[in-house]
Structure formats: structure tokens, C-alpha cells
């Protein structure tokens, strides 16, 4: 219950928090007197706290500072109220705000306090426009020592992948990530680890294909001193042992030699590791995530991978689709990498719509890694701020399935109309997805729908 005699001293701990918000927050008593104005509100109005001392909302209304004070409506109705309100700034200008005010009642049902928050309409509209034209689903892993890349996704296919990954992160079952090279398997592995109960410990990465076979065993399992010629006198902890309490990520696990696969299976079954040259195993507690760009079932059939290990790894299989199968992700990914590399190199670049269309029509055999490298090349090597198709060297963004059109090439109205219809049908008449696919703004799409008489109820 709120005491009807509550004052600013009673709110000291709360107001400290409110002062750190980036929206405006004001607290009034039951008579409309200012009890607290946070820094956000002071910044918006350009006034100091002393300006509001011993004043009420009615005083400022009479002075013309506000039109239609929202808090007075709360006093009258005893209900929450939201409204656009115009205010006069210190320099005599005007600003419009979306203001929401809520009553807080005492034990007898009387208003004890009114808490109002506000955000400038201009800022709100800019946020809306940003979401409207450049929106994408963004999954950001919990901060960890590895600094995981953000996961940018708008496609339904990747949303399903992220949903599975999030659910998998809550348990310690083995996860097998499957997908072509460059689809982002390591990023998904980091996401799982960073959202798991093991996130405070290390995620140890091992690329089974990049390590020489004669070194892989000692690197994985470690060794005792004097175990072999050239061994360190102190011995060495293996990477599996280093993953104790954390997560072990085995990338390209299909490249692991059969002999080591048997030893890995033993580690997984016993939760212990035997160093080379040791007599006694060491207990180890880790969570395993494996990744492969090959079909492990085919590897099993060709006797290149142990069947028992395959079933031990394949507890929670997650397949990451190639980029060509999720074209909705191409534009937001390109924008994300564009911003990332512009910030990294201190440059300003923008892509013309035709570049986006070219990227949408390309099949990206190298997947997200290829897209990332292409955008970095654009930022570093293009000489103009606005990147055009003519800036891209021959051979880029071309494959057996696509051919880069010359920039001067013009589509006939019939071809353009057919392309719009095909895109509408591809994305079930979702306008934003259609515009992104065509490499145009939603406003331009609206104009062309009207131009070609395609404003049907289905396209609304």
C-alpha cells in the first residue's frame, strides 16, 4: 500500500534509478505538485530542477508551458491516460511528446502519486520508421569472453533454428549442428553456450580439420610428463580437460580420425579423460556441441565415422539452412555488416537498391561468411560513398545460376510487373519482405503496385 503522505524522501531509492532512464519521468503528488523530475525530462525541456520547485502542473499550464496536461486528466478520471502533448522549451520552441500518466493509490482508494513518462514524438517516429523499413529479428547472445557475433535473422527458418538453440541451451544434452560451410555454426554454438548455465565458464573450441592428426590426440587429451619424445616436462592439460565446467565445441567433427573417435566416445560415456601416458583418468564435467558440414550418416555408411559416436552426438540435431534458402536474411545481414565495417574503418558507405537486388538474386555458395567478406570488400575497396553495380569487379556476385545485369539495363514494364507479382507470391504478399527482396523501399513498392494495378486485398 502507498501512504497518502508519501514525499520525495520516501522515493529516494526509486528516483536514483529513474534518473538513469533515457525517457522523461515526472512524479506529482495528489495535488499536481512536482515531487521529482528526472534528468531525461530536464534534458527535453532545457530547464533545471529549480524551475519546477514549489510549482504544480496547473501553474505551468497557466503559463502556457503545456497544452492539455495529461496528469490533470488522471486526477479527474483516476485512470491511466496517454496523449500527445505539446510543450514549450526553454528557448521558446515547441516539441510534441507522447505522455503516459498513471495514478498510484493509497489504502483508501485515493490518489497518492501520479507517475508520468514521456518520449519526444520525433524520436518515436524515427524509431518506428527504422523498424518499419529496416527491421530484422536480432538475437544477441549474452556477453561472454569470446565476444560472439550478433545473430541477425528475419527468416522463419532461422527463427526456428534460434528457438531450438535457445531450448537446447537450457539442458546439457549433446547438440549436433549441421550446415554448409559459412552458415554460422560456431555463432550458434556460442549462442547456446552464452545462454546456458555454463556461460560463466569457458567455451573451448577445437577445429578437428585444422589440427595435424599427429598432434590432435595430445591436444585433445593432454599428456603426462615424459609421455613421448619432446613432451613438456610439466606435462600438458588437454583441450577437453580445459572445458571442465564449460562447453566443448568440436567443429568439423567429421574430420576426426577413427582412432580418436573411439577415445572421444569413451570420454563422453565416462565423463573422464585419460591423458597420454597416464594410468588414472581425470573426471571432467562439460557440455558437448559438435558441428559438421558433411552428412554424418553418409560418413557412417562409408565407414568414415563411427556409428555409435554419431548416435552419441546426435541427441539434439540442429540444421542451419544455407543463405540462399533464407533470402529474407540477406538485406539485414548486409546492413549489419555494412554498419560494422564502416564503424571499424571509419568510413561512410551506402548501397544503391540495385546492389541489394543483385545480392538477393545471388545464391551465396559461401553463405554468411561470403556475404560478410563481400561487404568488407565494398567498405574497404570502393572509392565512392554510394556504391553502384559498376563499382563491383567482374566475377563478383555471379555464379552458374545468376548473372550480374549491367547497371544501364532497364527492365520492360511487363518484366517489372511480372517480377513484382512473383515476389509477392514468394512472400505471401508481405509487402516489406517483397520490397526487401526487390531491393526497393516499401514506398516505392506501393507506387509500383498502384502503377501496375496490383493493389488487391491480398497485397494490403
N, C-alpha and C positions, 0 to 999 in steps of 0.2 A: 504494500500500500504506500501511496505517496502522501506525505504530510502536507497539509494545506499551507503550513508556514515555511515550506522549503525555501531556502535562499541560495545565493551564489556560493556560499561557503560549503553547503551540502553537496554542491555539484563539482567541487574542485577536481576530483579524480576523473570525472567524465569529461570536463572541459579541456583537460590536458590532451586527451585523445582527440577530441573534436577539432582542436587547433591544428592537427596534423592531416586533416582531410583536405582534398583539393576541391571540395564543393563548399558553398556558403551555408553555414548553420547559425541560427539565431534562436535564443531561448527567452521567452517572455513569461512574466507572472500572470496571474488571473486577470489583472487589470491592464494588460498590454504593455507593462513596463519592461524595458530591456534589461535582462539579467546577464546575458552573455552574447557576444558577437565574435565568432571565430575568425581566424586570420583570413580564411577564404573569402568571407563576406567583406572584411575590411579591404582586401585587395580589389574586389569587384567595385566597391563604392568609392574607393580612394580616400576614405575617411579614417580617422583614428578612433580608438575605443572611447576616448574622452568625449567625442562628438555624441555618443549615444548615452552617456551617463545622465541619470535622472530624467530621461525622456521616455515617452511612450510612443507606441505606434501611431496613436491619434495625433500627437504633436507633429510628427513627420508628415502625416497625411495632410494636416492643415497647412504645412509649409510647402506642400506640393512635391515632396520628395518621392512619394509613392502615389500611384493611382490604384484604387480598389485594393486596399491592404487585405491580404488573404487571412491574416490572423484574426481580424475583426469578424470575418465570416465564421471562423471556428468558434469564437466566443458566442455568436448568435445561435449557431446550429448544434454546438457541442459534438460536431462530427469532423473527420478529416476533410480537408479541402485542397484541391490542386487547381492552379490557374496561372495563365500567363500574366505577368505583372510588369509594368513599366516603371523604371526608377530613374531619378536624376543623379548623375555622378557629381563629384566634387568640382570638376571643371565645367559643369553646366551642360554636359552632353546627356543623352538618354540611352538606356540599354533595356532590353527586354529579357526577362528571366522566366523560367518555369519554376514556380514556387509551390511547394507542398508543405502544408502545416497540419500537425497532429496534436490533439489535446491529450494531456495526461491528467487523470482524475485522482482525487483524494478518496479516503474511505467512505465519504458521504455522497459520492457521485458528483461533486463539484470540480470544476476545472482548477487544477493547482498550477499547471505549467502548460505552455504551448511551445512545441519544438517545430521550427520551420527550416527547411533546407531549400536551396535554390541553385540553379545552374543557368548560365547565360544561354539564351536561345541560339545565338550564333554558333557557340561551341557545340550545342546539342545537334544542330542541323549538320554541322561539319562531320560529327561522329556518325550520324545517320547516313550521310552521303558516302562516307568512307566504307561503311558496312554494306551499303546498297550496291556500289559499283565495284568494290574490290574485296568483297567479303570472302572469307575462307575459314574453314574449321581449323583451328590451331591447337595442337596438343603439345604442351610444353612439359617435358619431364621435370621432376623435382631436381633442384640444383645438386650436382654431385661433383666429385673431383675430376671427372673426365670432361666436364663441360659439354654435355650431349647437345647435338644439333637439334633445333626445333623440328617438330614433325608437322609439316604443312599438308593439310588434306581437306578437300571438299567432296571427293567422290564417295559414293555409297560403299564401294568396295573397300576403300581404306578406312572408312568409319567402322566397318565390320572388323577389319584387322585390329584397329585400336581397341575396340570393345573386347575382343578376345584377349588381346595382350594385357589389358587392364585387369580382367578377371583372372588371368593366369598369374599375374604378379602377386595376387593375394595368397597363393599357395606355393609349396616348394616342389611341385611336380616338375619333371624334366620337360623342357619345351624344345621342339624341333622347328626352326624357322627355315622355310623353303622358298626359293625365289631365284630369278635370274641375277646375274652379277650386276651390281649397281642399283638394285631396287631399295636398298636401305635396311638390310637385315641387322647390321650392327646397331643402327639407330634404334630399331625396335627392341633389340636386346637391352640397350641402355635404358629405354623407357620402362621395360619390365623390371629391371633391377632398381631403377630410381623410384619406382612406386611400390617396391616390396618392403618387407620388414627388415631386409638385409641392406638397405640403402646406406646405412651409416658405415658399412664395411666396403671393402674394395671389390670391384668387378675386374677380374683378371682375364685378359684377352689373349687367346692363342690362335694364330693363323696356321693351321696344320699344313697348308700348302707352301708357305713361305719359309719354313724351317727345314734345313737339311735333315734327311732321315737319320743319319748317324748322330745327330745332336738332339733330335726330337725327344728321344726317351729320357736322356739326362735332364733336359729342360723341363719336361713334364713331371717326372717322378723324383728328380733330385738324386743325390748320391752321398755316400759316406766318404770320409777322407781315405785316400789310398784305394778307392774302388777301382780305378783304372789309371793308366799312364797319363799324366797331365792333369789329373784331378786336383782340385784345390785341397790343401792340407786341412782346411777347416770344414771340408765338405760343402754341400750346397743344398738349400731348400728348393724343391721343385715348384713349378707354377701352380700345380694342383694344390699343393700344400699351402701356397701363398693365398689361395682363395678361401681358406678356412674362415667361417662365419659370413662369408660373402657369396659372390656368384662367380662361377667359372663359365666363360664363354669360349666355345670351341668353334671357330669359323672354318669353313671348308672342311668339315669333319670327314667328308668322303675321301679326302686325300691322305688320311691317316693309314699307315701300313697295317696289314692284317695282324702282325705280331703284337703291335701296340694296341690294336683294338681289343685283343683278348685281355691285356693288362688293364685297359680302361674299364672294360666290363667288370673286372674284379673289383676295381676301386668303387664303382657305382653300387655294386651289390654289398660290399662290406663296409663302405664309408670309411675306408682306411687306405693309406698309401704306403708302399714298401719302397724305400729309397734303394737305388742300385748299391749293392754291397752291404746292405743292412740285413739283420736277422729278425728284427721285430718291426711290425707295421706301426704306423702312427695314425691315430684316429683323426678324422677330419670331417668337418660339417660344412657342406657347401651346397649351393643350388646350381644345377647344370642347365645351361642353354646352349644348344648346338645349332649350327647353321650350315646349309648346303645349297649349292647352285646346281647340283645334279640330282636326278631321281634316284633316291637310295634304294627303292625297290628294284630298279633295273640293275643297280650296282650289286645287290644281293644275288639277283639271277645270274649275273656274270661272274659270281664268286669274287667280287672285288670289295665286298663289305659283309661283315658278319651279320647273319640274320638275327641272332639273339641280341646283339648290340643295337640293331635297328629297332627292334621292338622295345628295348630299354630306353632308347632316346625318344621314340615316337609316342610319348604319353599325351602331350598336348601339341598336335601339329598346327602350325600357322603358316599359311601360304601367302606371300606378298605378291600381288599382281604386278606385271610389268607396266611401265608408264604408258605404253600405247593402249592398254586396256582401261586406263582411267584418265581420259583426256581432260576431264574437269579439273584435274590437279596441275596441269601444265602451266596455265597462266598464273595462278597464285604462287606456285613454286618459283617460276621465273621472276615474279615481282619480289619475292622474298630474297632470292639470291642477288637480284639487282640492287636492292637496298643494302644488303650485307656487304657486297664488294665495293659499292660506291662509298660506303662509310669506311671500309678498310683502307681504300686507296685515296680517299679524299677527293673523289670525282663526282660529277653530276652527269647522269645519262638517263635518257628516256627512249623507249622503243615505240616506233610507229605501229599502228594497228596491223599493218601487213606483216610485220615481223611475228606478231602473235599468231596470225593466221598460218604463217609458214610453220611455226613451231607446232601448232595444233595438227597440221597435216603430216608431220614427220613421224616416223614410227619409233624413234629413240631406241635403237638396239642396245645402247649403253645405259639406258634407263636414267634414273635421277642423277647418277654420277656424271653422265654425259651432258645432261642439261646444266648441271652446276658448272662444269668446265666450260661449256659454251658461253654461259652468261659471264663468267670471269673473263673469258677472252674478249667479249664485247666491251666490258668495262675498261680493260687494260689497253686494248689494241685499237679500238675505234677512235677516229680523230675528231668526230663531231659529237656534240652533246645529244643531238637527236639521231638515233641510229636507224638507217634505212636499209632496204634489201641490198642496194648497190654497195653498201659498206661490208657485206659479208662475202668473203672469198669464195670462188667456185669450189664446189665439193663439200661445203658446209651445209648441213640440214638437207642433204639429198641422199636417197637410197634407191633400191630397186623398186620401191613402192611409191616414192614421191619424187617430184622434180621441182626445183625452185623456179617459180614463174618470174620472168623479168619484171622489174618494177613498173615499166611503162605499159605492161599488158593490161588491157581493160576487159572486164567481163561484159558480155552482152546482157541486156535486161533479162532475157529468157534464162541465161545461165545463172544470173544472180538470184532470180526468183526461185529457180529450182534448188539452188544451194541453200536458200533460207528455209524452204519447205523441208528439205532433207534434214537440216539441223534441228528444226522444230520437232520433227518426228523422232529424231535420235534422242532428244532430251525431254520427250513427253510434254512439249510445249511450255517448258520452263524458260521464261524469257532471259533471265540473267545467264543461265547456262548456255543458252543459244547464242547470246551476244558474245560471251567469252570464247566460245568455240569458233565463231566467225571472226573474232579479232576486232570487234567494233564495240562502241558503247551501247548501253541499253537505250539511250535516247535515239541514237542512230538506227538501231533495230526498230524502234517504234515508228520512226519516219518511214523506213522501208516497208514495214508491214502495211502501213497506210497506203504507200505508193503502189504496192502490188496487190492491194485489196485482199490482204491476208488477216485482217482484224476480225477473226472469227471468235465465237465464245470460247473455243478451246485454247486460243492463244492469249486470252485475257489473264 
